[in-house]
Amino acid sequence: MLIINLSSYRIIINTMRSIIIDHLFILLIIAFHCDYYYYDVYNGININRPQQQQQRSLLSTIMVMADWDSWWTYEGISGPDFWGRLNPKWSHCSKGRRQSPIDIDTELLIYDQYLRELYIKGDYIDGNLINTGRSIEIEVDQKKPIIITGGPLSYQYTLSNVTLHFGRENNRGSEHSINQLQFSGELQFYGYNGQLYSNWSEAKRSPNGLVAIATMIKMTKNMSTNAQLKIMINSFKNISNRGDIQQLNRLNLKELLSDTKQFVTYEGSLTQPACFESVQWIILNKPLYISGHQLHQLRTSLKSDGHQDNFRPIQQLNNRMVTTNIINHRLISDLRFKYDLEEIDFNTDNAYSKQLCYVNQPVAYKASNKRIT
């Protein structure tokens, strides 16, 4: 008779459990390549939700037609850690060296005197507000193109879509962070290079293809909140389910973009699969303000479809330069004093660009660096 002690029994059980999990994962991948997968309605990941809310049952599973873009999530085995492994076309997500988002260390920003002012031609956004099941997006009407130029850009970019990121709690939600501090949300404006490419799909996988302008969303108790952001949030009750669409007209673009000429910029990627490294990021140096009530309203309006944290974790900088047009006036003043003492002619631009690469002045976000609770 074969006698197995308790320790050996546990080893066998754990080994069998690992084998079963590995095989289930492989079967899941094979199923996706066949464009099918088993789907748990209880988890609320519903791709083709009917008009009426579906009954959710712990044991009920259904077979649905799916594609890769419908399956990825922000958590679990379909979350960011696995994006690059699930689909060979998403290899940038795990192997790319210029991935986004990043943490912006204000002590290491490099001042670039050649960065121009950012120009946006167009005042209002018309389009569709869409619940994608993972985030909220505005699909911009291309009949009235909005053109983005200037800043670090060498081409003209046409605004294509706007994405809103947020989190479960007030102290997180933004994709980019400033000195390792997140904000309550982040609004991202994506445009494609209309001079080189005919549409978004072509541009996103091509060099100099995309631009993304990001503005942080900060919860406030004292500052007045953004009126255009309020209009968006009030519309969320009409798109509570995945796939729901609400038409938006004459959303004031300039009010949605922070009223500032200062920004930080770097070369990066899309923050969703396939993580193509074709994006010039521009982070505006001033947040939009939102109330705690509006944040609560945002989450509860979409809670029925599983919206929780919908931001990608911070990615490695990998020796990329992060440049800015923010001038450190205090440092310039110190330099002028030094040059006066040594009786040397002082030229602000040359002194700043040649001798002082690092900008030690904190950006506006650091002005209040207390964690939001």
VENCOR-V566253 format. One record per residue. RES is the residue in three letters. PSI is psi in degrees with one decimal (999 if undefined). Layout:
# VENCOR-V566253
((RES	PSI) (RES	PSI))
This chain:
# VENCOR-V566253
((MET	133.5) (LEU	122.7) (ILE	124.5) (ILE	121.6) (ASN	171.2) (LEU	-40.0) (SER	-44.8) (SER	-37.3) (TYR	-43.2) (ARG	-39.6) (ILE	-43.7) (ILE	-45.0) (ILE	-45.2) (ASN	-38.8) (THR	-44.9) (MET	-38.9) (ARG	-42.4) (SER	-41.4) (ILE	-44.0) (ILE	-45.4) (ILE	-43.7) (ASP	-42.6) (HIS	-38.7) (LEU	-40.2) (PHE	-43.3) (ILE	-43.8) (LEU	-36.9) (LEU	-43.2) (ILE	-44.2) (ILE	-41.1) (ALA	-39.1) (PHE	-36.8) (HIS	-22.9) (CYS	4.5) (ASP	25.3) (TYR	153.6) (TYR	153.4) (TYR	143.1) (TYR	127.5) (ASP	110.9) (VAL	-30.4) (TYR	-32.7) (ASN	-7.8) (GLY	18.4) (ILE	71.7) (ASN	123.8) (ILE	-44.4) (ASN	73.3) (ARG	129.5) (PRO	-179.3) (GLN	-45.0) (GLN	150.3) (GLN	130.8) (GLN	146.7) (GLN	131.0) (ARG	130.2) (SER	137.6) (LEU	-34.4) (LEU	-8.7) (SER	125.5) (THR	150.2) (ILE	155.5) (MET	125.1) (VAL	152.6) (MET	138.4) (ALA	160.6) (ASP	173.7) (TRP	-39.6) (ASP	-20.3) (SER	-13.6) (TRP	-31.7) (TRP	152.2) (THR	-171.8) (TYR	3.6) (GLU	159.8) (GLY	-157.6) (ILE	-8.4) (SER	13.5) (GLY	-175.9) (PRO	-34.7) (ASP	-17.9) (PHE	-2.5) (TRP	-45.9) (GLY	-14.9) (ARG	-25.0) (LEU	-33.6) (ASN	123.1) (PRO	-26.9) (LYS	-10.4) (TRP	23.3) (SER	-26.7) (HIS	-31.2) (CYS	-29.3) (SER	-23.8) (LYS	-12.2) (GLY	149.5) (ARG	-2.3) (ARG	55.6) (GLN	157.9) (SER	154.3) (PRO	173.7) (ILE	165.1) (ASP	132.3) (ILE	106.9) (ASP	109.1) (THR	-15.4) (GLU	-15.3) (LEU	11.8) (LEU	139.2) (ILE	122.5) (TYR	131.6) (ASP	108.4) (GLN	-11.9) (TYR	-1.6) (LEU	127.0) (ARG	172.5) (GLU	145.1) (LEU	132.1) (TYR	135.7) (ILE	118.3) (LYS	107.3) (GLY	136.2) (ASP	-31.1) (TYR	146.8) (ILE	126.3) (ASP	141.5) (GLY	-160.9) (ASN	131.0) (LEU	122.5) (ILE	134.3) (ASN	106.7) (THR	-7.9) (GLY	-16.3) (ARG	-34.1) (SER	179.3) (ILE	130.4) (GLU	151.7) (ILE	120.0) (GLU	110.1) (VAL	134.4) (ASP	119.6) (GLN	-3.6) (LYS	-24.3) (LYS	77.4) (PRO	140.8) (ILE	123.2) (ILE	133.9) (ILE	126.0) (THR	178.0) (GLY	-162.2) (GLY	-130.2) (PRO	4.0) (LEU	138.9) (SER	-12.0) (TYR	174.4) (GLN	136.1) (TYR	140.9) (THR	123.3) (LEU	128.4) (SER	-44.7) (ASN	161.2) (VAL	134.6) (THR	138.0) (LEU	127.1) (HIS	143.4) (PHE	176.2) (GLY	179.1) (ARG	-35.0) (GLU	163.1) (ASN	-21.9) (ASN	11.9) (ARG	163.0) (GLY	-30.9) (SER	153.4) (GLU	-50.2) (HIS	154.0) (SER	156.7) (ILE	116.4) (ASN	43.2) (GLN	16.6) (LEU	126.8) (GLN	164.7) (PHE	175.4) (SER	-21.2) (GLY	177.2) (GLU	131.0) (LEU	123.8) (GLN	129.0) (PHE	114.3) (TYR	134.3) (GLY	154.0) (TYR	154.4) (ASN	100.4) (GLY	-10.3) (GLN	-27.4) (LEU	-27.5) (TYR	154.0) (SER	-20.1) (ASN	176.0) (TRP	-45.1) (SER	-39.8) (GLU	-40.5) (ALA	-35.0) (LYS	-22.1) (ARG	15.4) (SER	155.5) (PRO	141.5) (ASN	31.1) (GLY	-38.9) (LEU	156.3) (VAL	145.4) (ALA	121.2) (ILE	123.0) (ALA	138.3) (THR	132.8) (MET	153.8) (ILE	121.3) (LYS	132.2) (MET	138.9) (THR	152.3) (LYS	-16.8) (ASN	-38.1) (MET	152.2) (SER	141.9) (THR	163.4) (ASN	125.1) (ALA	-39.0) (GLN	-35.5) (LEU	-36.2) (LYS	-40.5) (ILE	-42.9) (MET	-48.5) (ILE	-37.7) (ASN	-21.4) (SER	-12.1) (PHE	-27.4) (LYS	-18.9) (ASN	-4.6) (ILE	45.4) (SER	-18.2) (ASN	152.1) (ARG	132.3) (GLY	-9.8) (ASP	146.0) (ILE	136.9) (GLN	128.0) (GLN	136.8) (LEU	137.0) (ASN	137.0) (ARG	50.4) (LEU	123.8) (ASN	108.4) (LEU	-41.5) (LYS	-25.9) (GLU	-26.4) (LEU	-27.5) (LEU	137.8) (SER	141.3) (ASP	77.8) (THR	149.6) (LYS	-3.4) (GLN	141.7) (PHE	167.3) (VAL	142.9) (THR	150.0) (TYR	165.6) (GLU	127.7) (GLY	-148.0) (SER	173.4) (LEU	147.9) (THR	12.1) (GLN	155.9) (PRO	136.8) (ALA	17.1) (CYS	35.1) (PHE	137.4) (GLU	66.3) (SER	18.4) (VAL	130.2) (GLN	110.9) (TRP	139.2) (ILE	111.9) (ILE	115.3) (LEU	143.8) (ASN	44.0) (LYS	131.6) (PRO	162.8) (LEU	154.2) (TYR	141.4) (ILE	148.0) (SER	161.1) (GLY	-36.3) (HIS	-41.1) (GLN	-37.1) (LEU	-42.5) (HIS	-42.8) (GLN	-39.8) (LEU	-48.2) (ARG	-44.8) (THR	-28.9) (SER	-27.5) (LEU	1.3) (LYS	-31.5) (SER	-17.5) (ASP	16.7) (GLY	17.6) (HIS	123.8) (GLN	-125.5) (ASP	123.3) (ASN	48.5) (PHE	147.6) (ARG	142.3) (PRO	160.7) (ILE	139.2) (GLN	160.7) (GLN	143.4) (LEU	-35.5) (ASN	51.6) (ASN	16.5) (ARG	150.5) (MET	136.7) (VAL	111.9) (THR	165.7) (THR	158.8) (ASN	13.7) (ILE	119.2) (ILE	133.0) (ASN	91.4) (HIS	-32.2) (ARG	-41.4) (LEU	-37.5) (ILE	-42.4) (SER	-41.8) (ASP	-39.9) (LEU	-43.0) (ARG	-41.0) (PHE	-41.6) (LYS	-44.7) (TYR	-36.5) (ASP	-40.7) (LEU	-35.8) (GLU	3.2) (GLU	46.7) (ILE	139.8) (ASP	134.8) (PHE	124.5) (ASN	114.9) (THR	-50.8) (ASP	-47.4) (ASN	-43.2) (ALA	-39.7) (TYR	-43.0) (SER	-31.6) (LYS	-32.8) (GLN	-25.8) (LEU	90.1) (CYS	-34.8) (TYR	129.6) (VAL	114.3) (ASN	-7.3) (GLN	127.0) (PRO	145.4) (VAL	171.9) (ALA	-32.0) (TYR	-27.2) (LYS	-7.5) (ALA	-30.2) (SER	92.9) (ASN	21.6) (LYS	137.1) (ARG	139.0) (ILE	130.6) (THR	999))
